[in-house]
Amino acid sequence: MLSSEISFRPGRARRVTRLANNLRLLSWLLLLLSAGWLLQTGNPAATRVAAAPVLLAEQRRAGQSLIATVSSPAAPLLPPSPNALVAATPPPQATNPPAGNEQVAGSGQAQRQASDYDLRGLPSISVATIERVLAAYHSPAVGEGQGFFDLGVQYGIDPAFLLAFFTHESTAGTAGAAVANLSVGNIRCVAGYRCGGGYAAYDSWRQGAEHWYKLITASGLYCGAGSDRCTVAAIIPRYAPSVDNNNEAAYIATVEGLVAEWRAAER
């Protein structure tokens, strides 16, 4: 029994060795055929596949996987997702008032603190946000977001405040005299504009918005032209005083709350 085992083992070892060699040759042949097909189709992975037989011995010594080297591309074939790019981009630095002449391209560029209620500065909300708010209130001014935004940039006032005044005064143009007057701020009758029901009336929402920006910056009553009344808390007591049956504290809280909410949505 012992002698037969001794005579059998060398033969079996030779057969196993031949089988292993044949399998190895078959693997290389398949790899070379794959490389030829990939080269024909212009696939950049062909170079790595064609080089696989050469790498086999080195990788075996290093304990690495040939399959991982051949099948894994050197660089991703698809671009990273937009979300990944956004996550890798640091948020812009807060500025108020703006420190320089930054370019504004239709989006909320000035990422101010949510509690910063000085009307001066670059837009803190985007045109898209303005349009979403107008649509949410079913405002007849839907589509005017770009104009509100651009006028804010022109007059140096964050359009988030115009939108907040508009929302508080007339539920974004859906209630009161603003419906007929196309007024974003329910400004009282004044020379240079038509008058309707005791309030200035306009030919378009954009004209009404521009009059509001001018009132805030150039009338001498609020911000600019020698006045430093530029915060919501400083503007409201003159804009909507309690003697006219307005709740000043509620008005201030509403405007500030809306602006803070919209700014938070931009982040």
Phi and psi in degrees as a GROMACS rama.xvg file:
@    title "Ramachandran Plot"
@    xaxis  label "Phi"
@    yaxis  label "Psi"
@TYPE xy
-67.8425  -41.7905  LEU-2
-66.0325  -35.477  SER-3
-68.4211  -37.1016  SER-4
-62.799  -40.0085  GLU-5
-66.2485  -40.3252  ILE-6
-73.7209  -24.3216  SER-7
-81.8588  -36.5569  PHE-8
-60.8419  -44.2544  ARG-9
-60.4108  -39.376  PRO-10
-64.3645  -41.9992  GLY-11
-65.1908  -39.8108  ARG-12
-62.1639  -39.5071  ALA-13
-65.2875  -40.2008  ARG-14
-64.2341  -41.7655  ARG-15
-62.603  -41.7446  VAL-16
-62.9462  -43.9474  THR-17
-62.9311  -41.6177  ARG-18
-61.8199  -43.7781  LEU-19
-62.6453  -41.8747  ALA-20
-64.4244  -41.2696  ASN-21
-62.7347  -42.8471  ASN-22
-62.5964  -39.988  LEU-23
-64.4485  -43.4157  ARG-24
-63.5576  -40.0353  LEU-25
-63.4853  -39.7889  LEU-26
-62.5585  -44.7936  SER-27
-64.9234  -38.9739  TRP-28
-62.0894  -43.135  LEU-29
-62.9986  -40.1682  LEU-30
-64.3444  -42.1027  LEU-31
-67.3032  -38.8657  LEU-32
-63.0723  -39.3371  LEU-33
-63.7455  -41.1098  SER-34
-62.9148  -41.5855  ALA-35
-61.9324  -40.1421  GLY-36
-66.8581  -41.8324  TRP-37
-66.2284  -39.1902  LEU-38
-63.9369  -36.2985  LEU-39
-65.859  -33.4859  GLN-40
-89.543  -2.72502  THR-41
77.4643  21.8798  GLY-42
-80.9926  128.322  ASN-43
-65.3423  -15.6397  PRO-44
-71.7729  -11.6434  ALA-45
-59.7891  -40.0234  ALA-46
-59.5072  -42.4194  THR-47
-69.0104  -37.7802  ARG-48
-67.6037  -43.5183  VAL-49
-62.0211  -30.5187  ALA-50
-86.2534  -0.430671  ALA-51
-59.6189  -45.1895  ALA-52
-58.5039  -36.0032  PRO-53
-68.4038  -35.7104  VAL-54
-78.1518  -18.1818  LEU-55
-57.1517  -49.814  LEU-56
-62.868  -42.9077  ALA-57
-64.296  -41.7369  GLU-58
-70.1368  -33.2588  GLN-59
-62.2531  -41.4503  ARG-60
-65.4052  -35.7905  ARG-61
-85.5594  -4.65723  ALA-62
75.2006  24.3493  GLY-63
-97.635  167.387  GLN-64
-97.8819  124.549  SER-65
-65.9994  -37.7599  LEU-66
-61.7082  -41.7899  ILE-67
-62.7268  -38.1882  ALA-68
-70.4865  -40.7774  THR-69
-74.687  -39.8021  VAL-70
-87.7424  -21.7589  SER-71
-87.4992  119.884  SER-72
-66.5795  152.26  PRO-73
-68.4212  -28.732  ALA-74
-143.418  152.321  ALA-75
-59.7574  136.745  PRO-76
-79.2884  -22.9508  LEU-77
-108.498  144.739  LEU-78
-67.0795  152.377  PRO-79
-60.9013  152.872  PRO-80
-66.5689  152.17  SER-81
-55.895  -34.9196  PRO-82
-63.3557  -37.0489  ASN-83
-65.7483  -38.427  ALA-84
-66.4292  -40.0751  LEU-85
-64.1333  -43.1038  VAL-86
-64.9123  -29.8683  ALA-87
-84.9711  -6.45904  ALA-88
-96.7651  120.387  THR-89
-66.9607  145.369  PRO-90
-65.7794  150.468  PRO-91
-64.0211  152.686  PRO-92
-74.2289  140.085  GLN-93
-66.2026  135.679  ALA-94
-141.682  130.287  THR-95
-165.189  121.29  ASN-96
-62.9596  165.059  PRO-97
-59.6149  137.419  PRO-98
-80.6557  -21.4015  ALA-99
-143.89  -165.56  GLY-100
-98.1099  60.731  ASN-101
-63.0888  147.128  GLU-102
-81.7427  138.868  GLN-103
-118.282  122.919  VAL-104
-122.522  58.1781  ALA-105
78.2298  11.0489  GLY-106
-135.423  166.168  SER-107
-73.0918  99.4766  GLY-108
-90.4951  -33.7302  GLN-109
-90.0007  97.39  ALA-110
-82.5249  79.819  GLN-111
-81.9208  165.023  ARG-112
-63.2683  143.514  GLN-113
-60.4691  -25.6811  ALA-114
-94.8774  11.2493  SER-115
-92.2931  106.401  ASP-116
-113.787  29.1398  TYR-117
-81.1549  125.724  ASP-118
-67.4631  -23.0056  LEU-119
-73.2718  144.402  ARG-120
135.038  173.793  GLY-121
-69.0094  161.115  LEU-122
-58.5178  137.122  PRO-123
-106.049  -2.06202  SER-124
-130.46  157.929  ILE-125
-92.2795  167.853  SER-126
-59.4582  -39.5575  VAL-127
-60.8635  -40.0374  ALA-128
-66.1401  -42.4218  THR-129
-57.8077  -46.0952  ILE-130
-65.6042  -37.6391  GLU-131
-63.8419  -40.9631  ARG-132
-65.1499  -46.8208  VAL-133
-59.1543  -41.7926  LEU-134
-66.4634  -37.5401  ALA-135
-62.7811  -33.0651  ALA-136
-91.2372  3.43586  TYR-137
54.4434  41.4986  HIS-138
-71.1024  140.178  SER-139
-69.2064  -7.41963  PRO-140
-91.3433  8.14325  ALA-141
-54.8191  133.968  VAL-142
100.687  -10.3751  GLY-143
-96.3928  5.92936  GLU-144
-57.4379  -43.2106  GLY-145
-63.447  -40.0867  GLN-146
-65.1158  -43.1556  GLY-147
-59.7062  -42.6553  PHE-148
-64.2966  -50.8843  PHE-149
-63.0429  -38.6797  ASP-150
-66.7333  -36.7433  LEU-151
-60.0051  -43.3299  GLY-152
-63.4453  -42.6698  VAL-153
-60.9379  -42.2607  GLN-154
-95.7838  0.822346  TYR-155
73.2675  27.2272  GLY-156
-120.353  134.093  ILE-157
-63.356  118.509  ASP-158
-63.9053  -12.4681  PRO-159
-58.6151  -34.0808  ALA-160
-74.2971  -40.4565  PHE-161
-57.4035  -44.7503  LEU-162
-63.798  -37.0942  LEU-163
-69.5868  -42.3753  ALA-164
-61.9533  -44.7695  PHE-165
-57.8937  -44.069  PHE-166
-65.8386  -42.6948  THR-167
-71.9498  -40.8175  HIS-168
-69.9078  -39.186  GLU-169
-143.79  22.0867  SER-170
49.2582  51.6149  THR-171
60.3496  41.48  ALA-172
84.6497  15.7926  GLY-173
-106.041  -0.282683  THR-174
-144.368  153.256  ALA-175
74.0566  -162.045  GLY-176
-65.0263  -23.3842  ALA-177
-60.525  -28.0441  ALA-178
-59.4632  -45.1919  VAL-179
-87.5019  -30.6331  ALA-180
-87.2211  -11.0986  ASN-181
55.4245  44.979  LEU-182
-107.918  130.353  SER-183
-88.0604  -16.4569  VAL-184
-128.619  6.87071  GLY-185
47.176  54.1029  ASN-186
-78.436  137.608  ILE-187
-63.0842  159.782  ARG-188
-54.4504  137.423  CYS-189
-148.346  152.614  VAL-190
-59.011  140.827  ALA-191
101.078  -9.40426  GLY-192
-135.777  152.903  TYR-193
-64.8355  161.956  ARG-194
-123.395  134.784  CYS-195
-143.85  112.73  GLY-196
65.5812  28.7562  GLY-197
89.0251  1.41913  GLY-198
-126.788  151.615  TYR-199
-63.2567  140.463  ALA-200
-119.577  150.359  ALA-201
-131.46  165.933  TYR-202
-86.0075  -17.3872  ASP-203
-157.684  162.092  SER-204
-63.3255  -35.6287  TRP-205
-63.6375  -42.3835  ARG-206
-63.8368  -40.037  GLN-207
-63.6423  -39.1367  GLY-208
-65.6914  -41.8549  ALA-209
-64.7465  -37.2661  GLU-210
-63.305  -38.2966  HIS-211
-63.9293  -45.1358  TRP-212
-61.1165  -41.3008  TYR-213
-64.9689  -41.3496  LYS-214
-58.5834  -43.0704  LEU-215
-69.9801  -37.0138  ILE-216
-103.201  -25.2325  THR-217
-126.126  1.32594  ALA-218
-86.0979  -15.1513  SER-219
82.3135  -3.0596  GLY-220
-88.609  -29.0649  LEU-221
-124.311  -105.36  TYR-222
-101.068  132.216  CYS-223
91.0213  177.128  GLY-224
52.4863  41.6438  ALA-225
90.0075  -4.27872  GLY-226
-105.426  144.992  SER-227
-111.558  23.0761  ASP-228
-83.48  80.5571  ARG-229
-118.485  -2.16625  CYS-230
-101.518  160.526  THR-231
-57.936  -44.55  VAL-232
-64.587  -28.3721  ALA-233
-86.5401  -28.5663  ALA-234
-79.1655  -43.7672  ILE-235
-57.6793  -43.1802  ILE-236
-58.9386  -24.1611  PRO-237
-95.312  -37.3518  ARG-238
-69.4633  -43.2826  TYR-239
-138.735  71.1093  ALA-240
-69.023  157.559  PRO-241
-64.9698  -25.6875  SER-242
-65.845  -17.9003  VAL-243
-98.1152  23.3631  ASP-244
65.197  33.6506  ASN-245
-101.632  146.399  ASN-246
-93.3114  96.1076  ASN-247
-59.4119  -45.3653  GLU-248
-62.5336  -41.2871  ALA-249
-67.7934  -38.2527  ALA-250
-62.853  -47.4814  TYR-251
-60.023  -46.0286  ILE-252
-63.2777  -38.9312  ALA-253
-65.446  -49.3271  THR-254
-62.2281  -48.3139  VAL-255
-63.3196  -40.4881  GLU-256
-63.988  -42.0791  GLY-257
-64.5733  -44.7426  LEU-258
-61.5795  -44.0838  VAL-259
-62.8731  -40.3869  ALA-260
-64.1999  -45.4133  GLU-261
-68.3735  -37.3021  TRP-262
-64.698  -40.6943  ARG-263
-62.8014  -34.656  ALA-264
-67.6217  -23.6509  ALA-265
-74.0141  -20.9146  GLU-266
